[in-house]
Amino acid sequence: MIYYNSDKVKNIKNISDNSLYVVTDFDRTLTLGTSKSSWEILSSSFVDKNYIVERDKLAKIYRPIEVDETIDEKTKNKKMIEWWQKHIELLIKYKLKEEVINNAIKDVNIMDKRSGLIEMLTSFHKRNIPVIIISAGIGNFIELFLKINNCYFDNIIILSNFIKFKNKVAVGLENNIIHSQNKNEVGFTKEIKEKINNRNNIILMGDILSDVKMIKQEKRDKAFKIAFIEENIKENLSLFKEKYDMVCTNNTSFYDVNKIINKLI
């Protein structure tokens, strides 16, 4: 089901291609809300029993915090940093091998994409509209997911957690941790800034309230913000409607989303 602000659509329609860019989350946004996340794929592939026990303990503690929209921003940010750091420490502690990543990547197609995703990304590519994926997931999987689906176009940039290996064993991340609460434009590279220079219209897509922070405060009123929610829908729907211009539930397809987007561009 889709709920959207029809007045917002009317007010910002007819955006030109050269004035627009897209900022989007990945897990449960470009993929289905019922799909495995990139972290879950890694976790199910790395089968050290001790790792699994410790990983599951962390998830039971921190996942409810992540999806609880009543927890204040500062507290949630602190807890998400704790979760990501502890999980990465587990990968190092139990010596995650690069071959595990490579083998898991072969099964990356178990990440269920939303129907219509390829068509949407292809359209953005043909129209030369930059697409910036900011994800608290694992960049290694996201990149291959796009390649497998033949849509890793040159207008797409991924900001995510890329696992770093030394002597084929995990030693940490390539860059700073990106978690669900710190995804934003502050971390944009020079390459990204050049791609979006002089583009003042934005389509933003995410699956949690804090995803609106992927763009700066002063840009949010002008942006068209789309949310996908599958958990705690009844409790969270009104909160999402306050933050987003369009809220999608029940694994809404991009075919339906695109009908609204096409009214804008």
ZADO-1210 file (C-alpha; in nm, 4 decimals, padded with zeros to 6 digits):
<atoms>
<atom x="00.0000" y="00.0000" z="00.0000" code="MET" pos="1"/>
<atom x="00.1180" y="00.3538" z="-00.0755" code="ILE" pos="2"/>
<atom x="00.0403" y="00.6699" z="00.1188" code="TYR" pos="3"/>
<atom x="00.1667" y="00.9921" z="-00.0359" code="TYR" pos="4"/>
<atom x="00.1387" y="01.3676" z="-00.0126" code="ASN" pos="5"/>
<atom x="-00.0395" y="01.4663" z="-00.3344" code="SER" pos="6"/>
<atom x="00.0200" y="01.8372" z="-00.2702" code="ASP" pos="7"/>
<atom x="00.3950" y="01.7777" z="-00.2523" code="LYS" pos="8"/>
<atom x="00.3837" y="01.5944" z="-00.5847" code="VAL" pos="9"/>
<atom x="00.1980" y="01.8833" z="-00.7470" code="LYS" pos="10"/>
<atom x="00.4383" y="02.1399" z="-00.6077" code="ASN" pos="11"/>
<atom x="00.7600" y="01.9761" z="-00.7257" code="ILE" pos="12"/>
<atom x="00.6584" y="01.8141" z="-01.0542" code="LYS" pos="13"/>
<atom x="00.8456" y="01.8636" z="-01.3818" code="ASN" pos="14"/>
<atom x="01.1940" y="01.8445" z="-01.2306" code="ILE" pos="15"/>
<atom x="01.4607" y="01.8453" z="-01.5011" code="SER" pos="16"/>
<atom x="01.7007" y="01.5519" z="-01.5251" code="ASP" pos="17"/>
<atom x="02.0081" y="01.7722" z="-01.4883" code="ASN" pos="18"/>
<atom x="01.8831" y="01.9221" z="-01.1607" code="SER" pos="19"/>
<atom x="01.8115" y="01.5901" z="-00.9869" code="LEU" pos="20"/>
<atom x="02.0006" y="01.3259" z="-00.7933" code="TYR" pos="21"/>
<atom x="01.8917" y="01.0239" z="-00.5895" code="VAL" pos="22"/>
<atom x="02.0063" y="00.9269" z="-00.2409" code="VAL" pos="23"/>
<atom x="01.8974" y="00.5829" z="-00.1255" code="THR" pos="24"/>
<atom x="01.9466" y="00.3190" z="00.1389" code="ASP" pos="25"/>
<atom x="02.0001" y="-00.0388" z="00.0168" code="PHE" pos="26"/>
<atom x="01.8856" y="-00.3198" z="00.2484" code="ASP" pos="27"/>
<atom x="01.5047" y="-00.3357" z="00.2667" code="ARG" pos="28"/>
<atom x="01.4789" y="-00.0294" z="00.0450" code="THR" pos="29"/>
<atom x="01.6103" y="-00.1419" z="-00.2924" code="LEU" pos="30"/>
<atom x="01.5566" y="-00.4974" z="-00.1710" code="THR" pos="31"/>
<atom x="01.2319" y="-00.6294" z="-00.0282" code="LEU" pos="32"/>
<atom x="01.1482" y="-00.5724" z="00.3352" code="GLY" pos="33"/>
<atom x="01.1428" y="-00.9509" z="00.3753" code="THR" pos="34"/>
<atom x="01.4807" y="-01.0019" z="00.2075" code="SER" pos="35"/>
<atom x="01.7975" y="-01.0988" z="00.3908" code="LYS" pos="36"/>
<atom x="02.0255" y="-00.8038" z="00.4553" code="SER" pos="37"/>
<atom x="02.3875" y="-00.8065" z="00.3442" code="SER" pos="38"/>
<atom x="02.4954" y="-00.8611" z="00.7065" code="TRP" pos="39"/>
<atom x="02.2569" y="-01.1550" z="00.7382" code="GLU" pos="40"/>
<atom x="02.3997" y="-01.3138" z="00.4242" code="ILE" pos="41"/>
<atom x="02.7505" y="-01.2832" z="00.5628" code="LEU" pos="42"/>
<atom x="02.6411" y="-01.4140" z="00.9013" code="SER" pos="43"/>
<atom x="02.4729" y="-01.7187" z="00.7496" code="SER" pos="44"/>
<atom x="02.7817" y="-01.7914" z="00.5376" code="SER" pos="45"/>
<atom x="03.0359" y="-01.7596" z="00.8184" code="PHE" pos="46"/>
<atom x="02.9376" y="-02.0711" z="01.0124" code="VAL" pos="47"/>
<atom x="03.1824" y="-02.0769" z="01.3029" code="ASP" pos="48"/>
<atom x="02.9547" y="-02.1905" z="01.5880" code="LYS" pos="49"/>
<atom x="03.1043" y="-01.9554" z="01.8447" code="ASN" pos="50"/>
<atom x="03.0666" y="-01.6631" z="01.6071" code="TYR" pos="51"/>
<atom x="02.7010" y="-01.7500" z="01.5442" code="ILE" pos="52"/>
<atom x="02.6215" y="-01.7626" z="01.9169" code="VAL" pos="53"/>
<atom x="02.7871" y="-01.4260" z="01.9846" code="GLU" pos="54"/>
<atom x="02.6409" y="-01.2654" z="01.6730" code="ARG" pos="55"/>
<atom x="02.2885" y="-01.3717" z="01.7661" code="ASP" pos="56"/>
<atom x="02.3297" y="-01.2348" z="02.1167" code="LYS" pos="57"/>
<atom x="02.4253" y="-00.8974" z="01.9706" code="LEU" pos="58"/>
<atom x="02.1292" y="-00.8994" z="01.7319" code="ALA" pos="59"/>
<atom x="01.8823" y="-00.9721" z="02.0122" code="LYS" pos="60"/>
<atom x="02.0178" y="-00.6749" z="02.2048" code="ILE" pos="61"/>
<atom x="02.0593" y="-00.4179" z="01.9287" code="TYR" pos="62"/>
<atom x="01.8073" y="-00.4936" z="01.6510" code="ARG" pos="63"/>
<atom x="01.5044" y="-00.3981" z="01.8664" code="PRO" pos="64"/>
<atom x="01.6800" y="-00.0705" z="01.9463" code="ILE" pos="65"/>
<atom x="01.7415" y="-00.0039" z="01.5767" code="GLU" pos="66"/>
<atom x="01.3737" y="-00.0381" z="01.4801" code="VAL" pos="67"/>
<atom x="01.2321" y="00.1355" z="01.7894" code="ASP" pos="68"/>
<atom x="01.1443" y="00.4850" z="01.6650" code="GLU" pos="69"/>
<atom x="01.0670" y="00.6079" z="02.0167" code="THR" pos="70"/>
<atom x="01.4324" y="00.5994" z="02.1269" code="ILE" pos="71"/>
<atom x="01.6075" y="00.9357" z="02.1096" code="ASP" pos="72"/>
<atom x="01.8620" y="01.0001" z="01.8358" code="GLU" pos="73"/>
<atom x="02.1685" y="01.0347" z="02.0587" code="LYS" pos="74"/>
<atom x="02.1035" y="00.7106" z="02.2449" code="THR" pos="75"/>
<atom x="02.0284" y="00.5152" z="01.9299" code="LYS" pos="76"/>
<atom x="02.3411" y="00.6464" z="01.7554" code="ASN" pos="77"/>
<atom x="02.5577" y="00.5338" z="02.0476" code="LYS" pos="78"/>
<atom x="02.4011" y="00.1881" z="02.0523" code="LYS" pos="79"/>
<atom x="02.4401" y="00.1387" z="01.6770" code="MET" pos="80"/>
<atom x="02.8107" y="00.2257" z="01.6956" code="ILE" pos="81"/>
<atom x="02.8452" y="-00.0328" z="01.9721" code="GLU" pos="82"/>
<atom x="02.6678" y="-00.2977" z="01.7613" code="TRP" pos="83"/>
<atom x="02.8709" y="-00.2447" z="01.4456" code="TRP" pos="84"/>
<atom x="03.2019" y="-00.2310" z="01.6340" code="GLN" pos="85"/>
<atom x="03.1282" y="-00.5472" z="01.8285" code="LYS" pos="86"/>
<atom x="03.0194" y="-00.7327" z="01.5157" code="HIS" pos="87"/>
<atom x="03.3325" y="-00.6343" z="01.3257" code="ILE" pos="88"/>
<atom x="03.5421" y="-00.7386" z="01.6267" code="GLU" pos="89"/>
<atom x="03.3770" y="-01.0809" z="01.6035" code="LEU" pos="90"/>
<atom x="03.4755" y="-01.1148" z="01.2379" code="LEU" pos="91"/>
<atom x="03.8342" y="-01.0395" z="01.3325" code="ILE" pos="92"/>
<atom x="03.8259" y="-01.2565" z="01.6472" code="LYS" pos="93"/>
<atom x="03.7069" y="-01.5607" z="01.4555" code="TYR" pos="94"/>
<atom x="03.9318" y="-01.4887" z="01.1572" code="LYS" pos="95"/>
<atom x="03.6792" y="-01.4437" z="00.8799" code="LEU" pos="96"/>
<atom x="03.8529" y="-01.5582" z="00.5620" code="LYS" pos="97"/>
<atom x="03.8214" y="-01.3790" z="00.2321" code="GLU" pos="98"/>
<atom x="03.7087" y="-01.7010" z="00.0661" code="GLU" pos="99"/>
<atom x="03.3967" y="-01.6983" z="00.2860" code="VAL" pos="100"/>
<atom x="03.3063" y="-01.3573" z="00.1439" code="ILE" pos="101"/>
<atom x="03.3782" y="-01.4732" z="-00.2096" code="ASN" pos="102"/>
<atom x="03.1635" y="-01.7842" z="-00.1701" code="ASN" pos="103"/>
<atom x="02.8826" y="-01.5897" z="-00.0055" code="ALA" pos="104"/>
<atom x="02.8922" y="-01.3378" z="-00.2881" code="ILE" pos="105"/>
<atom x="02.8114" y="-01.6184" z="-00.5315" code="LYS" pos="106"/>
<atom x="02.4782" y="-01.6495" z="-00.3531" code="ASP" pos="107"/>
<atom x="02.4102" y="-01.2767" z="-00.3408" code="VAL" pos="108"/>
<atom x="02.1083" y="-01.3307" z="-00.5637" code="ASN" pos="109"/>
<atom x="01.9226" y="-01.4552" z="-00.2553" code="ILE" pos="110"/>
<atom x="01.8850" y="-01.0863" z="-00.1775" code="MET" pos="111"/>
<atom x="01.5379" y="-01.0260" z="-00.3169" code="ASP" pos="112"/>
<atom x="01.5196" y="-00.7064" z="-00.5185" code="LYS" pos="113"/>
<atom x="01.1958" y="-00.5133" z="-00.5414" code="ARG" pos="114"/>
<atom x="01.0262" y="-00.5709" z="-00.8738" code="SER" pos="115"/>
<atom x="01.0810" y="-00.2755" z="-01.1041" code="GLY" pos="116"/>
<atom x="01.4181" y="-00.1898" z="-00.9479" code="LEU" pos="117"/>
<atom x="01.6223" y="-00.2677" z="-01.2592" code="ILE" pos="118"/>
<atom x="01.3916" y="-00.0616" z="-01.4783" code="GLU" pos="119"/>
<atom x="01.4110" y="00.2315" z="-01.2382" code="MET" pos="120"/>
<atom x="01.7919" y="00.2242" z="-01.2136" code="LEU" pos="121"/>
<atom x="01.8180" y="00.1852" z="-01.5907" code="THR" pos="122"/>
<atom x="01.5975" y="00.4914" z="-01.6381" code="SER" pos="123"/>
<atom x="01.8110" y="00.6971" z="-01.3996" code="PHE" pos="124"/>
<atom x="02.1212" y="00.5871" z="-01.5903" code="HIS" pos="125"/>
<atom x="01.9799" y="00.6757" z="-01.9308" code="LYS" pos="126"/>
<atom x="01.8815" y="01.0167" z="-01.7968" code="ARG" pos="127"/>
<atom x="02.2244" y="01.0651" z="-01.6362" code="ASN" pos="128"/>
<atom x="02.0755" y="01.1123" z="-01.2885" code="ILE" pos="129"/>
<atom x="02.3312" y="01.0322" z="-01.0144" code="PRO" pos="130"/>
<atom x="02.2286" y="00.7591" z="-00.7701" code="VAL" pos="131"/>
<atom x="02.4115" y="00.7537" z="-00.4360" code="ILE" pos="132"/>
<atom x="02.3620" y="00.4403" z="-00.2270" code="ILE" pos="133"/>
<atom x="02.4411" y="00.5023" z="00.1403" code="ILE" pos="134"/>
<atom x="02.4240" y="00.1761" z="00.3293" code="SER" pos="135"/>
<atom x="02.5048" y="00.0471" z="00.6755" code="ALA" pos="136"/>
<atom x="02.5324" y="-00.2931" z="00.5106" code="GLY" pos="137"/>
<atom x="02.8322" y="-00.4527" z="00.3399" code="ILE" pos="138"/>
<atom x="02.9565" y="-00.2785" z="00.0278" code="GLY" pos="139"/>
<atom x="03.1108" y="-00.5973" z="-00.1135" code="ASN" pos="140"/>
<atom x="02.7653" y="-00.7503" z="-00.1467" code="PHE" pos="141"/>
<atom x="02.5922" y="-00.4386" z="-00.2732" code="ILE" pos="142"/>
<atom x="02.8438" y="-00.3942" z="-00.5528" code="GLU" pos="143"/>
<atom x="02.8085" y="-00.7524" z="-00.6717" code="LEU" pos="144"/>
<atom x="02.4299" y="-00.7452" z="-00.6351" code="PHE" pos="145"/>
<atom x="02.4237" y="-00.4597" z="-00.8855" code="LEU" pos="146"/>
<atom x="02.6720" y="-00.6335" z="-01.1156" code="LYS" pos="147"/>
<atom x="02.4775" y="-00.9614" z="-01.1126" code="ILE" pos="148"/>
<atom x="02.1622" y="-00.7709" z="-01.2014" code="ASN" pos="149"/>
<atom x="02.3430" y="-00.5808" z="-01.4792" code="ASN" pos="150"/>
<atom x="02.2719" y="-00.2426" z="-01.3261" code="CYS" pos="151"/>
<atom x="02.6007" y="-00.1284" z="-01.1734" code="TYR" pos="152"/>
<atom x="02.6012" y="00.1801" z="-01.3934" code="PHE" pos="153"/>
<atom x="02.8571" y="00.4591" z="-01.3935" code="ASP" pos="154"/>
<atom x="02.6047" y="00.7010" z="-01.2396" code="ASN" pos="155"/>
<atom x="02.5878" y="00.4860" z="-00.9228" code="ILE" pos="156"/>
<atom x="02.8175" y="00.5395" z="-00.6238" code="ILE" pos="157"/>
<atom x="02.8201" y="00.3162" z="-00.3149" code="ILE" pos="158"/>
<atom x="02.9037" y="00.4455" z="00.0326" code="LEU" pos="159"/>
<atom x="02.9058" y="00.1428" z="00.2605" code="SER" pos="160"/>
<atom x="03.1122" y="-00.0891" z="00.4802" code="ASN" pos="161"/>
<atom x="03.3701" y="-00.2661" z="00.2656" code="PHE" pos="162"/>
<atom x="03.5439" y="-00.5440" z="00.4595" code="ILE" pos="163"/>
<atom x="03.9232" y="-00.5231" z="00.4441" code="LYS" pos="164"/>
<atom x="04.1431" y="-00.8316" z="00.4311" code="PHE" pos="165"/>
<atom x="04.5126" y="-00.8878" z="00.4954" code="LYS" pos="166"/>
<atom x="04.6664" y="-01.2203" z="00.3985" code="ASN" pos="167"/>
<atom x="04.3109" y="-01.3247" z="00.3105" code="LYS" pos="168"/>
<atom x="04.1844" y="-01.2755" z="00.6684" code="VAL" pos="169"/>
<atom x="03.9543" y="-00.9937" z="00.7867" code="ALA" pos="170"/>
<atom x="04.1343" y="-00.7116" z="00.9668" code="VAL" pos="171"/>
<atom x="03.8589" y="-00.4497" z="00.9723" code="GLY" pos="172"/>
<atom x="03.6892" y="-00.2095" z="00.7324" code="LEU" pos="173"/>
<atom x="03.8301" y="-00.0061" z="00.4439" code="GLU" pos="174"/>
<atom x="03.6845" y="00.3154" z="00.5884" code="ASN" pos="175"/>
<atom x="03.4933" y="00.4382" z="00.8923" code="ASN" pos="176"/>
<atom x="03.1879" y="00.2474" z="01.0131" code="ILE" pos="177"/>
<atom x="02.8621" y="00.3425" z="00.8430" code="ILE" pos="178"/>
<atom x="02.5665" y="00.2408" z="01.0578" code="HIS" pos="179"/>
<atom x="02.1941" y="00.3083" z="01.0416" code="SER" pos="180"/>
<atom x="02.2188" y="00.6360" z="01.2323" code="GLN" pos="181"/>
<atom x="02.5195" y="00.8090" z="01.0718" code="ASN" pos="182"/>
<atom x="02.4436" y="00.7789" z="00.7024" code="LYS" pos="183"/>
<atom x="02.4582" y="01.1318" z="00.5621" code="ASN" pos="184"/>
<atom x="02.6047" y="01.3719" z="00.3071" code="GLU" pos="185"/>
<atom x="02.8857" y="01.4754" z="00.5410" code="VAL" pos="186"/>
<atom x="03.0805" y="01.1720" z="00.4232" code="GLY" pos="187"/>
<atom x="03.0410" y="01.2515" z="00.0549" code="PHE" pos="188"/>
<atom x="03.3654" y="01.2183" z="-00.1359" code="THR" pos="189"/>
<atom x="03.4994" y="01.4688" z="-00.3861" code="LYS" pos="190"/>
<atom x="03.3739" y="01.2406" z="-00.6647" code="GLU" pos="191"/>
<atom x="03.0199" y="01.2489" z="-00.5294" code="ILE" pos="192"/>
<atom x="03.0225" y="01.6238" z="-00.4738" code="LYS" pos="193"/>
<atom x="03.1296" y="01.6758" z="-00.8343" code="GLU" pos="194"/>
<atom x="02.8489" y="01.4510" z="-00.9603" code="LYS" pos="195"/>
<atom x="02.5785" y="01.6415" z="-00.7722" code="ILE" pos="196"/>
<atom x="02.7223" y="01.9900" z="-00.8150" code="ASN" pos="197"/>
<atom x="02.4464" y="02.2348" z="-00.9180" code="ASN" pos="198"/>
<atom x="02.1776" y="01.9671" z="-00.8713" code="ARG" pos="199"/>
<atom x="01.9266" y="02.0979" z="-00.6197" code="ASN" pos="200"/>
<atom x="01.6428" y="01.8455" z="-00.6404" code="ASN" pos="201"/>
<atom x="01.6562" y="01.5139" z="-00.4590" code="ILE" pos="202"/>
<atom x="01.4635" y="01.1884" z="-00.4404" code="ILE" pos="203"/>
<atom x="01.5452" y="01.0176" z="-00.1118" code="LEU" pos="204"/>
<atom x="01.4548" y="00.6573" z="-00.0273" code="MET" pos="205"/>
<atom x="01.4927" y="00.4716" z="00.3027" code="GLY" pos="206"/>
<atom x="01.3336" y="00.2278" z="00.5419" code="ASP" pos="207"/>
<atom x="01.3837" y="00.3896" z="00.8845" code="ILE" pos="208"/>
<atom x="01.3064" y="00.7373" z="01.0168" code="LEU" pos="209"/>
<atom x="01.6709" y="00.8360" z="01.0481" code="SER" pos="210"/>
<atom x="01.7257" y="00.7763" z="00.6752" code="ASP" pos="211"/>
<atom x="01.5922" y="01.1278" z="00.6132" code="VAL" pos="212"/>
<atom x="01.9234" y="01.2441" z="00.7596" code="LYS" pos="213"/>
<atom x="02.1059" y="01.1088" z="00.4560" code="MET" pos="214"/>
<atom x="02.0554" y="01.4579" z="00.3161" code="ILE" pos="215"/>
<atom x="02.1212" y="01.7865" z="00.4928" code="LYS" pos="216"/>
<atom x="01.8489" y="01.9535" z="00.6982" code="GLN" pos="217"/>
<atom x="01.8207" y="02.2514" z="00.4634" code="GLU" pos="218"/>
<atom x="01.7499" y="02.0214" z="00.1674" code="LYS" pos="219"/>
<atom x="01.4777" y="01.8062" z="00.3208" code="ARG" pos="220"/>
<atom x="01.1778" y="02.0295" z="00.2563" code="ASP" pos="221"/>
<atom x="01.2531" y="02.0445" z="-00.1140" code="LYS" pos="222"/>
<atom x="01.3388" y="01.6754" z="-00.1487" code="ALA" pos="223"/>
<atom x="01.0789" y="01.4088" z="-00.2251" code="PHE" pos="224"/>
<atom x="01.1250" y="01.1492" z="00.0473" code="LYS" pos="225"/>
<atom x="01.0055" y="00.7898" z="00.0091" code="ILE" pos="226"/>
<atom x="00.9936" y="00.5338" z="00.2918" code="ALA" pos="227"/>
<atom x="00.9476" y="00.1567" z="00.2857" code="PHE" pos="228"/>
<atom x="00.8353" y="-00.0030" z="00.6141" code="ILE" pos="229"/>
<atom x="00.7509" y="-00.3641" z="00.6980" code="GLU" pos="230"/>
<atom x="00.8071" y="-00.3808" z="01.0748" code="GLU" pos="231"/>
<atom x="00.5802" y="-00.2291" z="01.3395" code="ASN" pos="232"/>
<atom x="00.3727" y="-00.0676" z="01.0648" code="ILE" pos="233"/>
<atom x="00.0719" y="00.0162" z="01.2802" code="LYS" pos="234"/>
<atom x="00.2877" y="00.1747" z="01.5494" code="GLU" pos="235"/>
<atom x="00.5167" y="00.3642" z="01.3097" code="ASN" pos="236"/>
<atom x="00.2970" y="00.4700" z="01.0182" code="LEU" pos="237"/>
<atom x="00.2012" y="00.8110" z="01.1563" code="SER" pos="238"/>
<atom x="00.5653" y="00.8848" z="01.2477" code="LEU" pos="239"/>
<atom x="00.6794" y="00.7995" z="00.8957" code="PHE" pos="240"/>
<atom x="00.4071" y="01.0127" z="00.7392" code="LYS" pos="241"/>
<atom x="00.5400" y="01.3101" z="00.9338" code="GLU" pos="242"/>
<atom x="00.8950" y="01.2618" z="00.8036" code="LYS" pos="243"/>
<atom x="00.8358" y="01.1256" z="00.4531" code="TYR" pos="244"/>
<atom x="00.6264" y="01.2426" z="00.1577" code="ASP" pos="245"/>
<atom x="00.5449" y="00.8880" z="00.0542" code="MET" pos="246"/>
<atom x="00.5221" y="00.5745" z="00.2695" code="VAL" pos="247"/>
<atom x="00.5114" y="00.2252" z="00.1184" code="CYS" pos="248"/>
<atom x="00.4110" y="-00.0943" z="00.2982" code="THR" pos="249"/>
<atom x="00.3566" y="-00.4609" z="00.2117" code="ASN" pos="250"/>
<atom x="00.6667" y="-00.4855" z="-00.0092" code="ASN" pos="251"/>
<atom x="00.5530" y="-00.2217" z="-00.2558" code="THR" pos="252"/>
<atom x="00.7115" y="-00.2657" z="-00.5987" code="SER" pos="253"/>
<atom x="00.9071" y="00.0019" z="-00.7820" code="PHE" pos="254"/>
<atom x="00.6572" y="-00.0268" z="-01.0649" code="TYR" pos="255"/>
<atom x="00.4065" y="00.1380" z="-00.8311" code="ASP" pos="256"/>
<atom x="00.6619" y="00.3794" z="-00.6868" code="VAL" pos="257"/>
<atom x="00.7702" y="00.4824" z="-01.0361" code="ASN" pos="258"/>
<atom x="00.4174" y="00.5915" z="-01.1192" code="LYS" pos="259"/>
<atom x="00.4591" y="00.8639" z="-00.8580" code="ILE" pos="260"/>
<atom x="00.8224" y="00.9408" z="-00.9452" code="ILE" pos="261"/>
<atom x="00.7242" y="00.9872" z="-01.3090" code="ASN" pos="262"/>
<atom x="00.4913" y="01.2651" z="-01.2026" code="LYS" pos="263"/>
<atom x="00.7930" y="01.4498" z="-01.0677" code="LEU" pos="264"/>
<atom x="01.0387" y="01.4116" z="-01.3575" code="ILE" pos="265"/>
</atoms>
